[in-house]
Amino acid sequence: MITRDRRSDVRGMQAESQAWNTRLIGHHDLGGHGDGMQVLKVGSLLYVSHLGRSPMALSILDVGDPEAPRLLRQLPHEPNTHRHKVQIAGGLLIQNCEKPDDPPAGEDPPPVTGVAVFDLSDPTDPRRVGFHAVEGRGVHRMWYSEPPYAHVAATIPGVPVRGYQIVDLSEPAAPRMAGGWWVPGTRPGDAAPWPVFESYIDRGVHGVVPHGNRAYVSAQDDGIAILDIGDVSAPRLLGRVNWHPPFGGFAHTALPLPGRSLVLGVCESLADDAAIDGDKRIWVIDAREERQPVIVSSFPRPRPPKGSPWADYADRPGRFGPHNVHENRPGGFRSETLIFSTWFNAGLRVTDLGDPDRPVEVGYFVPPPPPGRDAPQSNDLYVDTDGLIYMTDRYGGGLHVIEYRPG
């Protein structure tokens, strides 16, 4: 039974929020470690990874009553290391291990870099059973939903920036790289490098979303690529598309909508100053011809509601722009027309993609700033089959549980 005080807190937060067709039903401060990052729900348990500004790597909550999440366990990260992603499949839980840049980490002690593998026989008590070591900064985004292969943004021997590793977890105690790919031109001596513009700052793979024998790769300033992974030992490029320049770069996520032959290209906002960051968008890409994907539209730019103190969210403190979308993971809410996305200080946005040429915003939820902050930084999200949205804040806002209620 939820306490009256907890209900009062949630009602107060809702009153301080900007909301349209949405309602806050629950909140948790993650035990005072509110730097939430990737979030994943399995059954009644919610697994929340942490950015790394706090000592924690993972929080496990019971959300059987989503109005009253209960914190069950927290796992710390290693020094100078963050584990800000979490994936679960086949009785295993994996977390990335990476040298963080928010805030920047030193070298003493050396950061731990790779993939940490945990046995999840007890879903509330992950037990570490293996580790896949990776050189350089380590591992960033990962996708693991169909054992034995995890799809990992990580450096590859001989390539100085992040590439794409397919990691075989069939022996959890001894993971191994089964195949790899990198952006052409990021390995010295590549025969056919992709062209580079003077505005490029971040090259390499940011993340991978597989679907069947395809992999959809977000390649930061190099846009997105579609690969054939029918042979996991030799991923093969089919096509790519890029919008940077003239638009802002840093492709964060390439999300396939396979039933419609569409791909969403999500650009992450990186700077507090939008003039420096460039025009970051969520692009709608027609991939009927995989060898030549074509941009057909972009999501509408979030606008503050009437009466807001800001004429534009770019005028509000903190980052403004896209970060990620709900990724239609197996076991969760799946739709190719209703898209949920996070936009940092513009919170959660809900978009109707029924007409891919004209995406329409149909809801939003912008929480109040966390204590000591000037604005929220809504970070990542997971939407459950019942439509409830679990959304994290990057800098202390913890976990928000939101209901979408279309008018």
N, C-alpha and C positions, 0 to 999 in steps of 0.2 A: 504494500500500500504506500503510495507516494505521500510524503509529509506535506503539511500545509505550507511550511516554509519553502520547500522545493518548488511547489506549484507557484507560490508567490514570486520566487526568483524568476521562473520561466515567464510568467505573465509580465513581469517588469521588463525583462529583456525583449519580449515581443513588442511591448509598448514603445521601446526605444529603437526598434528596428524599422527599416524600410521594407515593406512587404506588400506584395500583390499576388493574390491567388496562392499564398503560402501561409503557414502557421508554424511557429516554433513549439514543439511539444516536449522537448527534453534538452538537457545540457549537462556536461560533465567537465570539470576543470583538469581531469587526468592527474589527480593527486598533486596539483600545483605545478605539474610539468606540462604546460599547455602548448608546447611547440609541436602540434600535430602535423603529420605528413600523410603518406598513403594509408588508406583504411580499407579493410576487407572484412566481410561478414560471412561466417560459416555457422549455420544453425542459429542458435541464440547467442553465439559469442561474436564479439567484435574485436578485431585485431588492429590496433592503431600504432603505426610506426612514428618515430619522432625525428624532427629535423636535426637534432643534435646540439641545440643550444642548452638543453637540459641534460642531466646525466643519463636520461633514459633512451633506450633503443626501441622498446616495445611495451605497449600496455594492452592487457586483455580485459575486456569488460563483458559482463552479462547484460544483454539488452533484451532479455525475454520480456521485460516491461520497458518499452522504449522511452516512457516518460520518466523512468527512474533507473538509468544505467548504473550498474554496480561495478566498481573496479575490483578485479580479482587478483591480478598479478602484474608486476612491472619488471622488465629485464633491462639492466644498464648496458651501455655501449662501452667499448674499449677507449682508452685515452686517445685523443687526436683522431678519432674515427667516428663516423656516424653510420647508422643502419636505418636509413629513412624510407626504405621500401620493404614490403612484406608480401609474400606470395605463398599460397597453400594448395597442394594437390597430392593425391595418393598417399596420404598419411604423413607427408613431409611439410615442414614450414621452412622457407628460405628467406634470408635477409641479405641485402647487399652490404658490403663493408667498403667504405670509401673515405679518402681524405677530404674533409669538408672544406667549403669555401664560405660558409655562412654560419658562424664567423670563420675566418681562415685558421687553419690548424698549423702548428709547428711540426718539427721533425723529432722532438725529444719528449716522450718516447716515439719511435717510428709508428706511423699509422698502420693499422691492419687493413689489408686490401684484398678483396675476393668475395666469395659467396659463402655464407655460413649456413650449414644444413642442420636442421633440427628434426628429431623424431617427435611426432605429435600423437603418440598413443594415448597420452593424457592431454586433451586439447587445452587444458588450463596450465600445463607445465611443460613447455617445450624443452626437449633434452638434446643438447648438441651432440651430433654423431659424425659430422664430416665438415670439410672445408675445401673449397676450390680457390687456390691462390691465383691472384692476378697482379701483374706488375703495374707500375705507374700509380695513378690516382685511385685505381680500383674500379669498382662496379657501380653503375648508376641505376637506371630503371631496369626492371626485369618483368618477364611474363612467364608464369608457370601454371598451366591449367590441364595439360594432357601429358602425364608421365610417358616416357622418362625424360623428355627434353625441356630444359629451361632456355628461354630466349633472353639474352643478357647483353646490355650495353657495357662493353669492357674492352680494354686494350688487348691486342693480339700481338704475339711476338713479332718484332720487326716493324711494327706500326706505332708511331709515337703518340697518336691520338686514339680516342675510343673507337673501336669497331663493334662488330656484332659477333658474339660467340653463341653457338648452340652447345649447351652444356648437357651432357648425358648424366643423369642422376640415377641410373638403374642400380648402381652400387653407391648408396648414399655416403658410405665411409670413404669412397674413392671417386669423387666426381672427375669427369674428364671432358675436354673440349672435343666435340664430335665434328664440328665444322665452324667456319668463320667467313666473314666478309668485312670489307672496309670501304670507305669512300675513295674512289679512284683518285689518285694524286696525293693521298695522305701517307702513302708508303713510298720511301725513296726509290726511284727507278720505275715507278708505274708507267706502263706504256701508253695509256690513254687517260691522262688526268682530266677531271672535270674542270671547266674554267673557273677561275677565282677572281672576284671583284675586290677592289681596294677596301670596300666596306666590310669584308668578311673578318670577323673576330673569332668566332667559335666554330670550329669544324669538327667533324666526327659524328658518331652515332649517339643520339640521346636516348632512344628507346625503340622497341620493336613490339608490334602486335601481330601475332601469327593468325592465320585462318586457313585451315586445310593445308594445301601445299604452297601457300603464299605467305610472305612476310612483308609487313608494311612498316617501313623504317623511317623514323624521324631523324633527319641528319643535320639539325641545327641550321647554320647559315647556308647549307647546300640543299635545303628543301626536303622533300620526301621521295623515297624510292620504293618500288614494288619489286620484290625478289621471288623467284621460283626456288622453293626449298624442298622440292620433291626428293632430291638427293641432299640430305642434311650435310654431307661431307663437302658439298660444293655448291653453295648458294649462287644463283645466277641472276644478274640484273635483267629485268624486263623493261622497266621504264622509270622515269622520274619527272618531277615538276618542281619549279622554284618560282618564287615571287619576289625574292630579295636579291638585289634592289629592283624596283624603287621602294617597295614596302619593307617593313621591318622584318628581320630574319629570326633565327633561332626556333626552328621547328621542334616542338616539344613532343607532340603525339601525332601519329598517323593512324586514325581509327577507321577501319573498313566498315562499310555498311553493305555487305556483299549481296543481299537480296535486291539492292537497287543499283549495284555497280557504282557506288559512290564511296569516296574517302573524305574524311574530315582532316584537314591539316591545321593543327592548333599551334599557334606561335606563343611562346611564353614571354610575358613582360618581365624585363630584368632590372630596369632602372626606375627610381622614384620620379625622375624627370622624363615625362613622356616625349619632350622635344628631343632628348638624347636617344631614347629607346626606339623611336620610329613608330610607324603605324602598324601595330600588331593586331592580327585578326584571327578568327577561326574561318578557314577557307573551305568551301564546298567544291569538291573535285569530281568530275565525271571520269570514271576509270573503265568505261566500256571497252575502250581500246587500251589495254595495259601498256602498250609500247609508247603511247602518247597521251598521258592523263592531261585533262584540260580543266582549269578553274572556271566555274560557272557562276559563283556568287560568294558572298561572305556573310557571316552573322551580323545582325544589327548591333551598332555600337550602343552599349548601355548608357542611358541618360538618367540623371538624378530626377526624382519626382518633384512635382510642383511644391514649392515651399522649402526645398532643400537649401542649405547655406552655400552650395556649390553650383555654379552654372554647368560645370562639367566635372566628372570624376577625376579627370586629369588635374584639376585644381585642388583636389583633396590630398592630404599627406599620404605617403606610402606609394607602393606600386599600384598602377591601374592598368588593367589589360588581362588577357586570358592567361590561365595557367594550365588547366586540364579539363577533360570531359569525363563523365561516367563512361567506362570502357566496355559496357555490354558483356561483362564477364559471365561465363557459365555459372548458373546458380543464382544470379542476381536478376534485376530488372533488365529486360532486353527490348529495345525499340530502335527502329531505323527512321522514325519520324519525330519522336519526342526526345530532345537532347538536353541534358543537364550539364552545366559548365560552371567553373569557378573563375572569378575575375578580380581576385585580390580585394582592393578596397571597394569594389562594386559587388562583392558577395557572390551569391548564387544567381545564375540566370537560367531560365527555362525557355527553350526555343522549339517552335513547331517547324519541322522541316518537310511538311507535307508537299510543298512545292519547292524543290531544290533551287529554283531560280530566285525565290523570294522567301527566305527564312523570316519568321515572325516571332518576336518575343511574346510569350504568353504568361510569364510569371517571373518573380524575383524575390530574393530574401537577402537583405544586407544587415547583418547583425551589428549591434553597437560595438564600439571599440573595446578591446580588452583593457583591464586595468593598467594604467600607465602608458597607454598607446593613444595616438591621435586618430587611428582608423583601424578597422579590421583588415586582416590579410587572409581572406578565405582561400584555402590552399588546395585541398584535394577532396574527393567525394566518392561515395559508393551509394547506389540506389538499390534497395532491396525489392524483392518480388511484390511486396505489399505497397510499394511506392514510397516508402519512407526514405528520406535522404539523410545520410550520415556524412557530415561535412566538418573538416578540420580547419583550424586557424594556425597560421605559421608562427605567430609571435605571441603566444600566451592565451589565446582565446579558447583553447581546448576543443571540445567536441560539441557540435550542434546537431540535434535531431529535428528534421524539418518535414512537415507534411505539405505536399503539393495538392491544392484544392482548386481545380479549374473552375472558373466562374460560369 
